[in-house]
């Protein structure tokens, strides 16, 4: 699958992969902060953003899509960065194709299986009858009423787009993502190891990476270090972009 993408800057290639229900624009500010020294590739993963829709969605397929991108653009030893769902895509890519990449950066996710925690979000999005609304703020108000979370509602609203009839539609393949949600929750399942430099970056206020996950992380990524960004939640890049950049630059330059 050919993924929608944007490229910023020049230099060593960095590929950044977003999380569930996100898109490449979520990382635009971070990418622009690196463009003077690096060539940053932001990708929309399948069924997300402006990338093609498909009935099938799992980590193997998403990693294969990124592999295709690397090969199509003849990238040599890119640094791979993945947040949340994108972090598991990055892990799969590194474990299956270690020769393709230079270093791995995983932001606030571990290789383990996770319990379902997005059902309220899916319920709100699936209940939104977009054909009834004429203004964006009407859609926002409906979603906010369901979720009672301003930041989350604004994050989801980035998926809203005008269609050819002048109405609204979701950019992402909402139904396809929902049908394959169980695949997103699954653990990494392989006996492979990635021995190249690797860092896991967690938000202090997030519980996505726990202390007991270190053994599992090291079983797949023996050279991995684990670093915590203080006062950050799950969306580390949005909440503490400067701190994340400092950790990132220190890792890739040393």
C-alpha positions in Angstrom: 0.0 0.0 0.0 1.3 3.5 -0.9 1.0 5.7 2.2 0.2 9.4 2.2 3.1 11.4 3.5 4.8 14.7 4.0 8.5 15.4 4.0 10.3 18.2 5.8 14.0 19.3 5.7 17.1 17.5 4.6 19.8 15.3 6.1 19.5 11.8 7.7 16.1 10.3 7.2 13.7 10.1 10.1 10.3 8.4 9.7 7.6 9.2 12.3 4.5 7.0 12.8 1.4 8.3 14.6 -1.0 6.6 17.0 -4.5 5.1 16.8 -7.0 7.5 15.2 -4.2 10.0 14.6 -2.5 11.2 11.4 0.8 12.6 10.3 -0.3 16.2 11.1 -0.2 15.3 14.8 3.6 15.3 14.5 4.0 18.3 12.2 5.3 20.7 14.8 7.9 18.2 16.1 9.0 17.4 12.5 9.4 21.1 11.7 11.6 21.5 14.8 14.0 19.0 13.2 14.0 20.0 9.6 17.2 22.1 9.7 19.3 19.0 10.4 17.2 16.0 9.3 14.9 14.9 6.6 11.7 14.0 8.4 9.0 11.8 6.8 5.6 11.9 8.3 3.3 9.0 7.3 -0.4 8.4 7.5 -0.7 4.7 8.4 -3.3 2.6 6.5 -6.9 3.5 7.3 -5.7 6.8 8.9 -5.5 10.3 7.6 -5.3 10.5 3.8 -3.8 7.0 3.3 -5.9 4.3 1.4 -8.6 2.4 3.2 -8.5 -1.4 3.5 -10.6 -4.0 5.2 -7.5 -5.5 6.9 -5.5 -3.8 9.6 -2.8 -5.3 11.8 0.8 -4.6 12.8 2.3 -6.9 10.2 0.4 -5.2 7.3 1.2 -1.7 8.7 4.9 -2.6 9.0 4.9 -3.9 5.5 3.4 -0.6 4.3 6.3 1.3 5.9 8.8 -1.1 4.5 7.4 -0.4 1.0 7.7 3.3 1.6 11.4 2.9 2.6 12.1 0.9 -0.5 10.1 3.1 -2.8 12.1 6.2 -1.7 15.4 4.3 -1.5 16.0 5.4 2.1 19.2 4.2 3.7 19.2 3.4 7.4 16.4 5.7 8.5 15.7 6.3 12.1 12.2 5.0 12.9 10.0 6.8 15.5 6.6 5.5 16.5 4.1 6.7 19.1 1.5 4.4 20.7 0.1 2.2 17.9 2.8 3.6 15.6 5.3 2.5 18.2 4.2 -1.1 17.8 4.3 -0.7 14.0 7.9 0.5 14.4 8.7 -2.4 16.7 7.4 -4.9 14.1 9.4 -3.2 11.4 12.6 -3.3 13.4 12.2 -6.9 14.5 11.3 -8.2 11.0 13.7 -6.0 9.0 16.5 -4.8 11.2 18.9 -4.2 8.3 16.6 -1.6 6.9 16.8 0.8 9.8 19.5 2.6 11.9 17.9 3.3 15.2 14.5 2.8 16.9 12.6 5.3 19.0 9.3 4.1 20.7 7.1 6.7 22.4 4.8 5.5 25.3 4.0 2.0 24.3 5.4 -1.4 25.2 5.4 -4.8 23.2 2.7 -6.2 25.5 -1.0 -6.7 24.9 -3.3 -4.0 26.1 -6.9 -4.0 27.5 -9.5 -2.3 25.4 -9.8 1.3 26.4 -11.2 3.2 23.4 -14.8 2.0 23.3 -16.3 5.3 24.5 -14.3 7.0 21.7 -15.6 4.6 19.1 -19.1 4.8 20.4 -19.0 8.6 20.1 -17.5 8.6 16.6 -19.8 5.9 15.3 -22.9 7.7 16.7 -22.0 11.0 15.0 -24.4 11.3 12.1 -22.3 13.6 10.0 -25.0 14.2 7.5 -27.0 16.2 10.0 -24.4 18.9 10.6 -23.6 22.1 8.7 -20.9 23.5 10.9 -17.7 21.9 12.4 -18.5 23.3 15.9 -21.8 21.3 15.8 -19.8 18.1 15.3 -17.4 19.1 18.0 -20.2 19.8 20.5 -21.7 16.4 19.9 -18.4 14.6 20.4 -17.5 16.7 23.5 -20.9 16.0 25.0 -20.2 12.3 24.7 -16.6 12.3 25.9 -16.4 15.3 28.3 -12.7 15.8 27.3 -11.7 19.0 25.4 -8.3 17.9 24.3 -9.4 14.4 23.1 -12.4 15.9 21.3 -10.1 18.4 19.5 -7.7 15.6 18.6 -10.5 13.5 17.0 -11.9 16.6 15.2 -8.7 16.6 13.1 -10.1 13.6 11.3 -13.1 15.6 10.1 -13.1 16.6 6.4 -15.4 18.1 3.8 -16.7 15.8 1.1 -17.4 16.5 -2.5 -21.1 17.3 -1.7 -20.1 20.0 0.8 -20.9 17.8 3.9 -18.6 16.2 6.4 -16.9 12.8 6.4 -14.1 11.2 8.5 -10.7 11.0 6.9 -9.9 7.7 8.5 -11.7 4.4 7.8 -13.6 4.5 11.1 -15.5 1.3 10.5 -12.4 -0.6 9.4 -10.4 0.5 12.4 -13.2 -0.4 14.7 -13.6 -3.9 13.2 -9.9 -4.5 13.6 -9.5 -3.0 17.0 -8.6 -6.3 18.6 -5.6 -6.5 16.4 -4.4 -3.2 17.6 -4.5 -4.4 21.2 -2.3 -7.5 20.6 1.2 -8.1 21.9 4.2 -8.4 19.7 4.5 -12.0 18.7 7.9 -13.1 17.4 11.1 -14.7 18.5 13.2 -12.1 16.7 15.4 -9.5 18.4 16.6 -6.0 17.4 20.1 -5.4 18.6 20.7 -1.9 17.3 20.3 1.2 19.4 16.8 1.7 20.7 15.1 3.9 23.3 11.6 3.7 24.8 10.3 7.1 26.0 7.4 7.2 28.4 5.3 10.0 29.8 5.5 10.2 33.6 1.7 10.5 34.0 1.0 7.7 31.5 0.6 4.0 32.4 1.3 2.7 29.0 4.8 1.6 30.0 5.1 0.2 33.5 8.2 -0.7 35.5 7.4 -4.4 35.1 7.5 -4.1 31.3 11.2 -3.6 31.2 12.0 -7.3 31.1 9.7 -7.8 28.1 11.1 -4.8 26.3 14.7 -6.1 26.9 13.7 -9.6 25.6 13.0 -8.0 22.1 15.3 -5.0 22.3 18.3 -6.0 24.5 20.1 -2.6 23.9 17.0 -0.6 24.8 17.1 2.2 27.3 13.9 3.5 29.0 13.6 7.3 29.7 10.7 9.2 31.3 9.5 12.7 30.4 8.4 14.4 33.6 4.8 15.8 33.8 3.9 14.3 30.4 0.9 12.0 29.7 0.5 9.7 26.8 0.7 12.4 24.1 4.3 13.3 25.0 5.0 15.1 21.7 2.1 17.5 22.2 2.5 18.0 26.0 6.3 18.2 26.3 7.7 18.7 22.7 11.0 20.4 23.8 11.8 17.8 26.4 11.0 15.1 23.9 13.2 16.7 21.3 16.1 17.0 23.8 15.9 13.3 24.7 15.5 12.3 21.0 18.5 14.4 19.8 20.7 13.1 22.6 19.8 9.5 21.7 20.4 9.8 18.0 23.6 11.8 18.2 25.4 9.6 20.9 
